[in-house]
Amino acid sequence: MRKWIVFLFAFIVLYFVCHFTSGILLTARYTPNLTEAWLASESLPSNVVFSGPVFFTTFLFGAISAAGAFFITTKIKRSA
């Protein structure tokens, strides 16, 4: 039971860290082009369409988090 709690906690923390780091990097690298945005605003539709989640990045972050949580769990198991 204890190793599942450690695994779950490590997975949640690592998943949050992956998404947080990704957001910081994407925000830091973003350079808006105001001229193009202004010109493109004339032809925008009146409806708003949201796209679905991107499966690959979610799967990649989940896999990285699961692998990290597994290694953390095995480290704690060996030291205890």
C-alpha positions as CSV (number, residue, x, y, z in Angstrom):
1,M,0.0,0.0,0.0
2,R,2.8,2.4,0.9
3,K,4.6,2.0,-2.4
4,W,1.4,2.8,-4.3
5,I,1.0,6.0,-2.4
6,V,4.6,7.0,-3.0
7,F,4.2,6.1,-6.7
8,L,1.0,8.1,-7.0
9,F,2.4,11.1,-5.3
10,A,5.6,11.0,-7.3
11,F,3.6,10.6,-10.5
12,I,1.4,13.6,-9.8
13,V,4.3,15.8,-8.8
14,L,6.4,14.8,-11.9
15,Y,3.4,15.3,-14.2
16,F,2.8,18.8,-12.8
17,V,6.5,19.6,-13.1
18,C,6.6,18.5,-16.8
19,H,3.6,20.6,-17.7
20,F,4.8,23.6,-15.7
21,T,8.2,23.5,-17.3
22,S,6.7,23.1,-20.7
23,G,4.5,26.1,-20.2
24,I,7.4,28.2,-19.0
25,L,9.5,27.3,-22.0
26,L,6.7,27.8,-24.5
27,T,5.9,31.2,-22.9
28,A,9.5,32.3,-22.9
29,R,10.0,31.4,-26.5
30,Y,6.8,32.9,-27.8
31,T,7.2,36.1,-29.8
32,P,3.9,37.6,-31.0
33,N,3.7,39.3,-34.4
34,L,1.2,42.1,-33.9
35,T,1.1,43.2,-37.5
36,E,0.1,39.7,-38.8
37,A,-2.4,39.3,-35.9
38,W,-4.1,42.6,-36.7
39,L,-4.3,41.8,-40.4
40,A,-5.6,38.3,-39.7
41,S,-8.3,39.6,-37.4
42,E,-10.3,41.0,-40.3
43,S,-11.0,37.5,-41.7
44,L,-11.7,35.7,-38.3
45,P,-15.0,33.8,-38.1
46,S,-17.6,34.8,-35.6
47,N,-17.7,31.3,-34.1
48,V,-15.1,30.0,-31.7
49,V,-13.9,26.5,-32.2
50,F,-11.7,24.8,-29.6
51,S,-9.4,22.0,-30.6
52,G,-9.2,18.8,-28.5
53,P,-6.2,17.9,-26.4
54,V,-3.0,16.9,-28.1
55,F,-2.5,13.2,-27.4
56,F,1.2,12.9,-28.0
57,T,2.4,15.5,-25.5
58,T,0.0,14.2,-22.9
59,F,1.2,10.7,-23.5
60,L,4.8,11.7,-23.4
61,F,4.5,13.7,-20.2
62,G,2.6,10.7,-18.7
63,A,5.3,8.2,-19.7
64,I,8.1,10.4,-18.4
65,S,6.2,10.9,-15.1
66,A,5.4,7.2,-14.8
67,A,9.1,6.2,-15.4
68,G,10.3,8.8,-12.9
69,A,7.8,7.7,-10.3
70,F,8.8,4.1,-10.8
71,F,12.4,4.9,-10.2
72,I,11.6,7.0,-7.2
73,T,9.5,4.2,-5.8
74,T,12.3,1.7,-6.3
75,K,14.8,4.0,-4.7
76,I,12.6,4.5,-1.6
77,K,11.9,0.8,-1.4
78,R,15.6,-0.1,-1.4
79,S,16.6,2.5,1.2
80,A,13.7,1.6,3.6
